[in-house]
Amino acid sequence: MRDSDFVRRVIGILTEAKELRSRLEEDPDREDLSAQNMRVLLNELVPDLALPAELTPAQLSEALSEQLGPVFERIAGVFSLLFLALADVHDAGRTDVSSADVLQDLALRADELWPDDEDE
């Protein structure tokens, strides 16, 4: 997946989380809320796994680590970059932009900000 698309999905997860929180703040007793959209976006970030059935538990653990480790590092890296972008705006005392504005700007400029995209 291209870096910019990866970033947009993480931004989507953050946006969905903010929306869920807003809905719960409006009505803490709501029972009709679901994190399904966030799960869908997260699942799009995780590759299909190829695991032979005959693996021992130790081999299975190693295979999972080898296949999922890089994607989890990438997810953590993107969340960290987005957090830092939001923190920079906050720490600068900017009150003219919301967190949603910052995330939207990053999503719109993702191709420009992550130009070394290659399909993986």
N, C-alpha and C positions, 0 to 999 in steps of 0.2 A: 504494500500500500504506500502511496506517495506520502511524503512527510506532511505536506499541507493538508491532505485528507485526514491523516492521523490526528493532526492538531485540531482540525475542525470537529472531529468526533469527540475528543476530550473536552473541547469547548462546549459541545452539545451536552455532555454529561454534567458539566458544571452549571450550565443554563437550566437543565432539568432539575438539578438539585435545588437551585435557587427558587424555581417555580414551586416545587413541592414544599419547601419551607414556607414560602409566602402563603400557600393554601392552608397549611397547618396553623400558621399564625392567625389567619382569619377565623378558622374554626378548628380548634385542637381536637375535637371529638369526631372529626371526619373519619369515615371508614372506607371511603371510595377511592382513596389514593393508592397509586401503585408506582413502583420504581421500574416498571417494565421497559419504558423508553431508555432508561439508563442502562439496563441490562442488555438491550438490543445493541446499543452503541458500544458497550464494553465488549460484547461478544464479537463485534465486527473487528475489534482490535486484536483479538486472540486468534492465532492461526489454527487450522486443523492440525491435529496431532497424528503421527504415525507411530503406533506402539505395538510391537509384536506381542502376541498373547502369551508366549512362553517365558516372558521376563520374570526374574525373581523380584521380590520387593525392592531390593537394593538397586537392581538394574532399572526397574521402573522409576524409582526415585531419580536416578541419574539421567534417564532419558527425558523425564519431565523437566528436570532442571535445565538440561541442554536445549530443549525446544522452547520452553517458556521463559527461561531466564532473560534472553535478549529482549523479548517483548515487554516483560515487566520492567526492565531497565528503561526501555523507551517510554512506557507509560509514566513511570515515575519522573523521568526527565521532562516530559511535556507538562505534567502537572506542576512540577517545580518551576519551569519557565513561566507558565501562566500565573502562578502564585507571585513570582517576582515582579511580573508586569503589573499585577494588581497592587502589590505592596508599594511599588515605586509611585504609582498614582496617589495612593493613600498617604504615603510618607511625604509627598510633595505638598500635601494639604489641598489637593485639588477637590473642590466641591462642585465644580461645573460639569463633571462627568461621573456617571454611575459605574459600578462594576459591570453591569450589562453593556454599557457603552464601550468599555475597554475590551471586553470579550468580543463584541460584535466587530469592532475595528480590527482586532487581531484575526478574526475569522475571514473578514473581507480582504485583508492584506496577506493572508497565509501564503499564497503563491509567490508574492514578492519577498516575504520574510524568510521563507524556506525554499530558495530557488534551486538548490542542488537536488531536487526531487528525482528519484528514480523508482520505478516499480520494483517491488521486492517480491 
